[in-house]
């Protein structure tokens, strides 16, 4: 048998039964093969790991969509939303806030926040509506003015400093500067966790 496994296109033994109404006789382990059992177990474990990763990934993304009214969300609770909906976006005035609660899983070591937004223009020039981000009350971004010149929304991603992360219920605050001179248009807020 060992010689056959080394040969290319070698014939492989097949067990046939005329009556297979109760299953395929070839599935009965007449000659136990420890290696085949190891492979089967490894494949089952890999499938289980993949399912767990997919479920974890589904839970690790939190999204709030501000392009509809009322705002829709997944894996996130908006505990404060000062935004006003208009057409295909929501906007925040100076001092306006969006505060979102989400669950930080214990196995996650990285949290990234992606904001799709723009700063409305003060014709004929760019607008000014910088934002700050706080994680559990601690500021990690201050007075950031969204790029793009107010023409198209942009996605900008920020990483929360790992020293601020604590498993369990977490609070993310987006706040428009009290010195804003135009509106901050908010389209989407996404929080992505990873191990």
C-alpha positions in Angstrom: 0.0 0.0 0.0 2.9 2.4 0.8 4.2 2.0 -2.7 0.9 2.9 -4.3 0.8 6.2 -2.3 4.2 7.2 -3.8 3.1 6.5 -7.4 1.4 9.1 -9.5 -2.0 8.1 -10.8 -1.9 4.9 -8.8 -5.2 3.0 -8.5 -7.1 3.6 -5.3 -9.1 0.8 -3.6 -12.9 1.3 -3.6 -15.5 -0.6 -1.6 -18.8 -1.0 -3.4 -22.1 -2.4 -2.2 -25.1 -3.2 -4.5 -27.6 -1.9 -1.9 -26.6 1.5 -0.4 -30.1 2.4 0.9 -28.8 2.6 4.4 -25.7 4.5 3.6 -22.4 4.1 1.8 -20.5 1.0 3.1 -17.3 2.9 2.3 -18.1 5.1 5.3 -17.6 2.2 7.7 -14.1 2.3 9.2 -13.1 -1.3 8.5 -9.4 -0.4 8.8 -9.0 2.4 11.3 -6.6 5.1 10.0 -5.3 7.2 12.9 -3.9 9.9 10.4 -7.3 10.2 8.8 -8.9 10.7 12.2 -6.4 13.4 13.1 -7.1 15.2 9.8 -10.9 15.0 10.4 -10.5 16.4 13.9 -8.2 19.2 12.7 -10.8 20.1 10.0 -13.6 20.2 12.5 -11.6 22.4 14.9 -10.7 24.7 12.0 -14.4 25.0 11.0 -15.3 25.7 14.7 -12.6 28.4 14.9 -13.8 30.0 11.7 -17.4 30.1 12.9 -16.2 31.7 16.2 -14.1 34.3 14.3 -17.0 35.2 12.1 -19.4 35.6 15.1 -16.8 37.6 16.9 -16.2 39.8 13.9 -20.0 40.4 13.6 -20.0 41.5 17.2 -16.8 43.6 16.9 -18.2 46.1 14.5 -20.5 48.8 15.9 -22.2 51.2 13.4 -24.5 54.2 13.6 -26.0 55.4 10.2 -26.8 59.1 10.2 -28.0 59.1 6.6 -31.6 58.1 7.6 -34.1 59.4 10.1 -34.3 58.1 12.7 -30.6 57.1 13.0 -30.1 53.4 12.7 -27.5 51.5 14.7 -26.0 48.0 15.1 -24.1 46.9 18.3 -24.2 50.5 19.6 -26.6 52.6 21.7 -26.8 56.3 21.1 -27.3 57.8 24.6 -27.1 61.3 23.3 -27.6 62.6 19.7 -27.7 66.3 19.2 -27.7 66.0 15.5 -30.4 67.2 13.2 -31.3 65.2 10.1 -31.4 66.9 6.7 -31.6 65.2 3.2 -28.9 62.5 3.3 -27.0 63.4 6.5 -27.2 64.7 10.0 -25.5 67.9 11.2 -24.1 69.1 14.5 -23.8 72.7 15.6 -21.1 74.1 17.9 -20.9 72.1 21.2 -23.1 69.4 19.6 -22.4 65.8 20.7 -23.1 62.3 19.8 -22.5 59.8 22.6 -22.4 56.1 21.9 -22.3 53.2 24.2 -20.9 49.8 23.0 -19.5 46.7 24.5 -15.7 46.2 24.3 -15.0 42.5 24.3 -12.3 41.3 26.7 -10.2 39.7 23.9 -10.0 42.9 21.9 -6.8 44.9 22.1 -7.4 47.5 19.3 -10.3 49.9 18.8 -10.6 52.1 15.7 -13.2 54.8 15.1 -14.1 55.7 11.6 -16.1 58.9 10.9 -17.6 59.7 7.6 -18.3 63.4 7.6 -17.6 66.8 6.2 -17.4 70.4 7.4 -19.9 72.6 5.7 -18.5 75.5 3.6 -18.6 79.2 4.5 -18.8 80.4 0.9 -16.5 81.1 -0.8 -14.1 79.4 1.6 -13.8 76.3 3.7 -15.8 75.9 6.8 -14.6 75.5 10.3 -16.1 72.8 12.6 -13.4 70.9 14.4 -14.3 67.8 16.4 -12.9 66.1 19.4 -13.2 62.4 20.4 -13.4 61.1 23.9 -13.2 57.5 25.1 -14.8 56.9 28.5 -14.5 60.6 29.2 -10.8 60.8 28.2 -10.0 62.9 25.2 -7.7 61.3 22.6 -8.4 63.7 19.6 -8.8 67.4 19.9 -10.0 70.0 17.3 -9.7 67.9 14.2 -11.1 69.6 11.1 -12.4 66.9 8.6 -10.5 67.2 5.3 -12.1 67.6 1.9 -12.9 71.3 1.8 -16.6 70.7 2.4 -17.3 69.3 -1.1 -17.6 65.5 -0.4 -17.8 63.5 2.8 -14.6 61.7 3.8 -13.8 58.7 5.9 -11.2 59.3 8.6 -10.1 56.6 11.0 -8.6 57.2 14.4 -7.2 54.6 16.8 -8.1 54.8 20.5 -4.9 54.6 22.6 -4.7 51.1 24.0 -4.0 52.5 27.6 -7.6 53.8 27.6 -9.3 50.5 26.7 -11.2 48.6 29.4 -13.5 45.6 28.6 -17.2 46.0 29.1 -19.5 48.9 28.4 -17.5 51.7 26.8 -18.5 55.3 25.9 -17.4 57.1 22.8 -18.2 60.9 22.5 -17.9 63.0 19.4 -18.1 66.7 20.2 -18.0 69.7 17.9 -15.9 72.6 19.0 -17.5 75.5 20.8 -15.6 77.7 18.3 -17.1 76.1 15.2 -18.2 78.6 12.6 -20.1 76.1 10.3 -21.8 72.7 10.7 -20.3 69.3 11.0 -22.2 67.0 8.7 -22.2 63.4 10.0 -23.0 60.4 7.8 -21.6 57.4 9.6 -19.9 56.4 12.8 -18.2 53.0 13.0 -16.3 51.4 15.8 -14.1 48.4 14.9 -12.6 46.1 17.5 -9.8 43.6 16.8 -7.6 41.3 18.9 
